[in-house]
Amino acid sequence: MTLSPPRILLVHGAWAGPWVFERLADALRGRGFPVDAVALPSIGSTADMYADAAAITEYLDAADGPVTLVAHSYGGIPTTQAGDHPAVAQVIYVAAFALDAGETLQQAVGGGVPEFWGIADGMVSMGRSREERIAMVSADLPVDAPAGLAEMIADTLRPQSLGAFTSPVTRVAWRAKPTAYVLTEQDALVPTAFQEHLVARSGAEVVRVATGHTPFEDDPVWFAGILADVIAPAEVTR
């Protein structure tokens, strides 16, 4: 047996897409990891969380070796649903909703309809206006973030299915797979105390970073190093 870097599948969060990981994926490839990013079908549609989990499962079914799932924010929910797959070697949550059976994202954020959810046609927007969206993104960025970055990020965000936020988890990957959690200590979107609750419940190995909600946006090269330290090498037969 020799050790080899496992394949990584990056799972994006709410209102986003695989494009948020472009710089992180490049940095991970520079460290020798094969990397892909899944596009969750609930973005821009009324597909539910189970459709997102099915997209992850489709990738895992076709994988030619062990896969480490790296899930950000909402992406932790379909990852939890699909991540007990035999191809999965490890699950890494990044400021993500590592929910338990029967739980939904809506319950996790209080059970009602958050004021910042703009709901129309079965889909939810982050913020009820572009200005609110920019303000939310800006509040989570470092104080020295480049001018215009909040606007650039906010303008990439798309409405997402309300059904994705109300679909309960039925399978729980963190009960079955080695799990790590990157806890973002300056997160303006997913409170640190809630992340600590998820970590304590799951028993995940925890790595704390002094960043906001999207550390891979702040410094993708540095964050690739954080992930490289957490990712377990895969055993392969030569």
N, C-alpha and C positions, 0 to 999 in steps of 0.2 A: 504494500500500500504506500502511496505517496499522497501529499496534500496539494490541493489545487484551489485557486479562488473559485467559489461557487458563482453561478449565474445570479444576477440581481434583477428583480422585477420591481420597479418603482411604481407606487400607486398614489396618484394625486388626491388632493382634497376637494372640498366642495367648491363649486363655481369655477373650477380651474380645468386644466388639461395637462397632457404629458409635456407640453412645451415648458412648463415651469421648471422641469428637471434638466433642460438641455445642458446648462453649464455644469451641473452636478454630474450628469452622466458622462460628460467629457472628462471630468476630473477623475471619476472612478475608473474609466477605461484607461486613463493614463497610469493608474495603479495596477492594471492588469486584470480588472474585473470585466467579464462580459455583462453588458447592461442593456435592459429594455425598459420601456415605460408603457403601461397600459392606458388606453383611453376608456374612461368609464362612460357607458351609454346613457346614464341618467343626466349628463350634462346636455342642456339644450333640448330635452325631451321630457316625457312623463314616465320613462322607464323607472322601475323601482330599484331598491338596493339589491334585490336578488338578481336582477339583470347585470348589475355591476359585478356581483360575485361570480356570475356565470362567465363574464369576460375574463376574470382572473383564472377561473377553472379551465377555460379553453386554452389559455397560455400554458398552464401547468400540465395539462394533458399532453401537450406537444413538446414539453421540455425534454432535452436529451441528457439531463443530469440534475443534481440537486440545485434547488432554487432558494435564495434568501429573499423574502418579501420585505420591502421597506415601504411603510405606509405612512402618509402624512394626513393628519387631521381627520376629516370625514373618511378618507380612504382606509382608516383603521377598521371601519365597520364592515365593508365587504371583504376586507382582508381577514378579519376575524371569522366571517361566515365561510370563506373558501379555503382558509389557510391550514386546515387539518389534512389537506391533500397529501398523498404519499410522496410527491416530488418536493415538498417543502422541507428544507433543512432547518430553517430558523425564521422567526418573525421579528422584525424591528419596527416598533411604533415611534413616530416622530411627532410629538405634541398631538397624539392621535387618540381617537375614541376607541379604546380597548374595552368594548362593552361585553356584558354577560348575556346569557340566554334570556330572551324575553324583553330585553331593553331596546329602545330606539334612540336615535339622536334627539328627537324632540323631547323625550323624557329626560335625557341627559342634560339638556339646556333649560330645564325647569318645568316641562310638561305643557306649557301654553304656547302661544305664538310670540316669539321675541319681537320687540318693537322694530328691530332693524331688518326683519324679513319683509320683503316686498312680494306679495303673493298675487299671481294672476295666471289664469289658464292652466292651473295645476302645477305651476312651477314657482320657484322661490328665487328672488334676486337677493344678493348681499347688499343691503341698503335699499331704501325706498327711492333714492335718487343718486345720480352720479356724484353729486357733492358729498352725500353721506358715505358713499362707497369710498371715495378718496380719503375722507377724514378717518374712516376706520382703518384703512391700509396705512395711512400716515402715522397713526397712533402706535402702530406696532413696529415701525421701522426704527433703526438706530438714529440718534440725533444728527449724526454726520452723514446721513444718506444723501445721495446726489439729488439736486433739485430736479423735480419732475418725475422721480422714480415712483412715488405714490400714484400719480396720475397714470403712468405707463402700466403699472400692475393692475390698477383698478379697471382700466379700459380693456384688459384681456379677460376679465371675469364675465361669465355667462350665467343665465338663469339655470337652475337645476330642479329636477323633479321633486315636488313635495312628497311624493310617495317614497323617495329614497330616504327621507328624513323620518318617516313614520313606519318603516318596515322593521319588525322586530328580529333581532338576531336569533337564530335557531341552532347554530353550531359555533363552538368557541375554540378557536385555534390556540389561544394562549394556554388552554388547559392540556393541550396535546403536544405542543412543539416548544423547543427552547425559545425563550422570548427575552428581548431587551427593549428598553424604553428610553428614548432621548427626551428628557424633560427640559422644556424651555422656560427658564426662570424669569424672563421679562416679557412674558406672553400677554398681550392685550386682548386676545381673542379666546383662548382656552385657559382659564385661570390655573395658576400653578397649584393651588390647593386641590383642584379637581384632578389634575394630572397625578398628584401625589396619591390621591385616593385610588386611582386606577392602578398605579404601580404597586401599592400595598396589597390590593386585592389579587392582582395577577401573580405576584411574586417575581416579577420581571427583574432582570439585571438593569439597574438604572444608571444612566449617564446624564449628568446635569450640565447644561450649557447656558451661559449668560447672554441669551439672545431673545428676540421676539419669536413670533409664531413660525417664521420661515427662515431658519438658519441657512438653508441652502441657497437662498436669495442673497443673504448678507455677504457670505464668503464661501462660495461653492468649493474652492480648493481646500480650505481649512475643514469644511464639513465633510468632505470626502475622506479626510484623514480620521475624523471622529468615527465615521462608519467603518472604515478599514480596521480600526482597533477593536470594533465590536463584532464584526462579521467572523463567524467561525469558518476555518478552512474546511473544504469538503474532502472526504476520503475518496480517492479514485484508484482503480486498478490499472497498473501499467503493464 
